[in-house]
Amino acid sequence: RFIDAISKVKSGLGLTIVVHTGLIDFETAKRLREAGVDAVSIDIIGSDETIKEIYNLDASIRDYEKSLHALSESGVPFTPHVLAGLHYGTLRGELEALRMIAKYRPSALIMIAFFPIKGTGMEDVKPPSPEEIIEVLIQARFMMPKVPMALGCARPKGKHRVITDSLAVEAGVNAIAFPTVEAIERSKTLGLEISFSSVCCSQVYEDFGTL
C-alpha cells in the first residue's frame, strides 16, 4: 500500500531507495520496479524447519524460490541476503538458499550472520564461528563467480568481526559494510584496490556490475 508513496519520493527527491521485503509476488515486484526503487532486498532461507521455528511463518522453501523467480521476472534489481547461523546459531539450509539464489542471477548477494540481541529469545545463543561464516561465503563465491558479493552490516562485533572481516577479504568478497581496520589493512597487503562508499552495501552492484 506504500508503493505509490515510494514512487513519489523517488521521483521528487531522487533518493536511493532499497526496499527490504518479505515473501513477494510478481505483481508487487513489478510495481516496485515501476516505482523506480534501486533494489529489492530479501532474506532467503533454505530450511523449512528454520522458516517455521525461527520465522514462525506458514511457508516453505518453495515460497522463497517463487519470490526469487518473481523478482527475476519483474526486472527490478534484487539483492538476496543469506543469514549464516539463523537456526539457533548453527548452519542449516544456507547452502540450499545459495543454490536457489544462483538460479536467478541476482544483482548482488549479501552475506550476513546471526548475532545475539539482548531482550530477544536468542540473546544467549552463540553465533557461528568466523570460519563457519566464511565457509558459506566461499561456497557462494564458487556458485556465483560473476555476482558481486558483500558482507553486510548484520554480523557479530568485537574480535569475532575482526577475524570474519579479514577472512572475507581473502575469500573474495567485493564489499564489507563498516569494515574493521584489520580488513582494510589486509586488503592493502593483498594489493586490492580500495574505495569507500556512503550507501547501503546492497548497492555494490552499481560499482561492480557483473564481475
C-alpha positions as CSV (number, residue, x, y, z in Angstrom):
1,R,0.0,0.0,0.0
2,F,3.0,2.3,0.2
3,I,4.3,1.8,-3.4
4,D,2.7,4.9,-4.7
5,A,4.3,7.0,-2.0
6,I,7.6,5.4,-2.7
7,S,7.3,6.3,-6.3
8,K,6.6,10.0,-5.4
9,V,9.6,10.1,-3.0
10,K,11.8,8.6,-5.7
11,S,10.8,10.9,-8.5
12,G,10.5,14.0,-6.2
13,L,13.7,13.7,-4.1
14,G,15.9,11.4,-6.1
15,L,16.9,9.3,-3.1
16,T,18.4,5.9,-3.4
17,I,15.7,3.6,-2.2
18,V,16.2,0.0,-1.2
19,V,13.1,-2.0,-0.1
20,H,13.6,-5.0,2.2
21,T,10.6,-7.2,1.5
22,G,9.4,-10.5,2.9
23,L,7.9,-13.0,0.5
24,I,6.8,-11.2,-2.6
25,D,4.7,-12.0,-5.7
26,F,5.3,-10.9,-9.3
27,E,2.8,-8.1,-9.3
28,T,4.3,-6.4,-6.3
29,A,7.8,-6.8,-7.6
30,K,6.7,-5.3,-11.0
31,R,5.1,-2.3,-9.2
32,L,8.3,-1.7,-7.2
33,R,10.3,-1.7,-10.4
34,E,7.9,0.8,-12.0
35,A,8.2,2.9,-8.8
36,G,11.9,3.2,-9.6
37,V,13.3,1.5,-6.5
38,D,17.1,1.0,-6.7
39,A,17.0,-2.5,-5.3
40,V,14.8,-5.0,-3.5
41,S,16.5,-7.0,-0.7
42,I,15.0,-10.2,0.6
43,D,16.1,-12.8,3.2
44,I,16.3,-16.2,1.6
45,I,16.0,-19.3,3.9
46,G,16.9,-22.8,2.7
47,S,15.4,-24.8,5.5
48,D,11.7,-25.5,6.0
49,E,12.4,-26.1,9.7
50,T,14.0,-22.7,10.1
51,I,11.2,-21.0,8.3
52,K,8.7,-22.4,10.8
53,E,10.7,-22.5,14.0
54,I,12.6,-19.2,13.7
55,Y,10.5,-17.0,11.4
56,N,7.1,-18.5,12.6
57,L,5.8,-18.5,9.0
58,D,3.4,-20.8,7.4
59,A,5.6,-21.0,4.3
60,S,8.2,-23.2,2.7
61,I,11.4,-23.1,0.7
62,R,9.3,-23.2,-2.4
63,D,7.7,-19.9,-1.4
64,Y,11.1,-18.3,-1.2
65,E,12.1,-19.7,-4.6
66,K,8.8,-18.3,-6.0
67,S,9.8,-14.9,-4.6
68,L,13.2,-15.1,-6.3
69,H,11.5,-16.0,-9.6
70,A,9.1,-13.1,-9.3
71,L,11.9,-10.6,-8.7
72,S,13.9,-12.0,-11.6
73,E,11.0,-11.8,-14.0
74,S,10.0,-8.3,-12.9
75,G,13.3,-6.8,-13.9
76,V,13.9,-5.0,-10.6
77,P,17.4,-5.2,-9.3
78,F,17.4,-7.6,-6.3
79,T,19.9,-8.4,-3.7
80,P,19.2,-11.6,-1.7
81,H,20.5,-11.8,1.9
82,V,21.6,-15.1,3.4
83,L,21.9,-15.1,7.2
84,A,24.5,-17.7,8.4
85,G,23.5,-19.3,11.7
86,L,19.9,-18.2,11.7
87,H,18.9,-21.6,13.2
88,Y,20.0,-21.0,16.8
89,G,23.5,-20.1,15.7
90,T,24.0,-23.3,13.6
91,L,24.3,-23.7,9.9
92,R,21.1,-25.2,8.4
93,G,19.9,-24.6,4.9
94,E,22.4,-21.8,4.0
95,L,23.8,-23.8,1.1
96,E,20.3,-24.7,-0.2
97,A,19.5,-21.0,-0.1
98,L,22.6,-20.2,-2.2
99,R,21.6,-22.9,-4.7
100,M,18.2,-21.3,-5.1
101,I,19.6,-17.8,-5.5
102,A,22.2,-19.0,-8.0
103,K,19.5,-20.0,-10.4
104,Y,18.3,-16.4,-10.8
105,R,21.5,-14.3,-11.2
106,P,20.8,-11.6,-8.6
107,S,22.2,-8.1,-8.8
108,A,24.3,-8.9,-5.8
109,L,24.5,-11.3,-2.9
110,I,24.6,-10.0,0.7
111,M,26.0,-12.4,3.4
112,I,25.1,-11.6,7.0
113,A,25.5,-13.6,10.2
114,F,23.5,-14.2,13.3
115,F,24.5,-12.4,16.5
116,P,22.6,-12.4,19.8
117,I,20.5,-9.4,20.7
118,K,19.6,-8.6,24.3
119,G,16.0,-9.0,25.2
120,T,15.2,-11.5,22.4
121,G,14.5,-15.2,22.6
122,M,18.1,-16.0,21.3
123,E,20.0,-13.5,23.4
124,D,22.1,-16.3,24.9
125,V,22.7,-18.2,21.6
126,K,26.3,-18.3,20.4
127,P,26.8,-17.1,16.9
128,P,28.5,-19.3,14.2
129,S,32.3,-19.0,14.2
130,P,34.0,-16.8,11.7
131,E,35.3,-19.9,9.9
132,E,31.7,-21.2,9.5
133,I,30.5,-17.9,8.1
134,I,33.4,-17.8,5.7
135,E,32.8,-21.4,4.5
136,V,29.3,-20.3,3.4
137,L,30.8,-17.2,1.7
138,I,33.3,-19.4,-0.1
139,Q,30.6,-21.7,-1.3
140,A,28.6,-18.7,-2.5
141,R,31.6,-17.4,-4.5
142,F,32.0,-20.8,-6.2
143,M,28.3,-21.0,-7.0
144,M,28.1,-17.3,-8.2
145,P,31.6,-16.3,-9.5
146,K,30.1,-13.4,-11.5
147,V,27.8,-11.9,-8.9
148,P,29.1,-9.0,-6.7
149,M,29.2,-10.1,-3.1
150,A,29.1,-8.1,0.1
151,L,29.5,-8.9,3.8
152,G,26.6,-7.0,5.3
153,C,26.3,-4.9,8.4
154,A,24.5,-7.6,10.4
155,R,27.3,-9.7,11.9
156,P,28.9,-10.2,15.3
157,K,31.1,-7.5,16.7
158,G,34.4,-7.4,18.6
159,K,37.2,-9.9,17.9
160,H,34.7,-12.1,16.0
161,R,34.2,-9.3,13.5
162,V,38.0,-8.7,13.1
163,I,38.5,-12.3,12.2
164,T,35.4,-12.6,10.0
165,D,36.2,-9.4,8.0
166,S,39.8,-10.3,7.3
167,L,38.9,-13.8,6.2
168,A,36.1,-12.4,4.0
169,V,38.7,-10.3,2.2
170,E,40.7,-13.4,1.5
171,A,37.6,-15.3,0.4
172,G,37.0,-12.8,-2.4
173,V,34.2,-10.6,-1.1
174,N,33.7,-7.4,-3.1
175,A,32.5,-5.1,-0.3
176,I,32.2,-5.0,3.5
177,A,29.8,-2.8,5.4
178,F,31.6,-0.9,8.2
179,P,34.8,-2.9,7.7
180,T,37.3,-3.3,10.5
181,V,40.7,-1.6,10.3
182,E,42.2,-5.1,10.1
183,A,40.2,-5.9,7.0
184,I,41.3,-2.7,5.3
185,E,44.9,-3.4,6.1
186,R,44.6,-6.9,4.8
187,S,43.2,-5.6,1.6
188,K,46.1,-3.3,1.2
189,T,48.5,-6.2,1.9
190,L,46.9,-8.2,-0.9
191,G,47.2,-5.2,-3.3
192,L,43.5,-4.8,-3.7
193,E,42.0,-1.5,-4.9
194,I,40.1,0.1,-2.1
195,S,37.2,2.6,-2.3
196,F,34.7,3.8,0.3
197,S,31.0,4.4,-0.2
198,S,28.3,6.0,2.0
199,V,25.4,4.0,0.6
200,C,23.9,0.7,1.6
201,C,26.0,-2.4,0.8
202,S,23.2,-3.7,-1.4
203,Q,24.3,-1.1,-4.0
204,V,27.6,-2.8,-4.5
205,Y,26.3,-3.9,-7.9
206,E,26.3,-0.3,-9.1
207,D,30.0,-0.1,-8.6
208,F,30.9,-3.6,-10.0
209,G,28.1,-4.6,-12.3
210,T,28.7,-8.2,-13.5
211,L,32.1,-9.4,-12.5
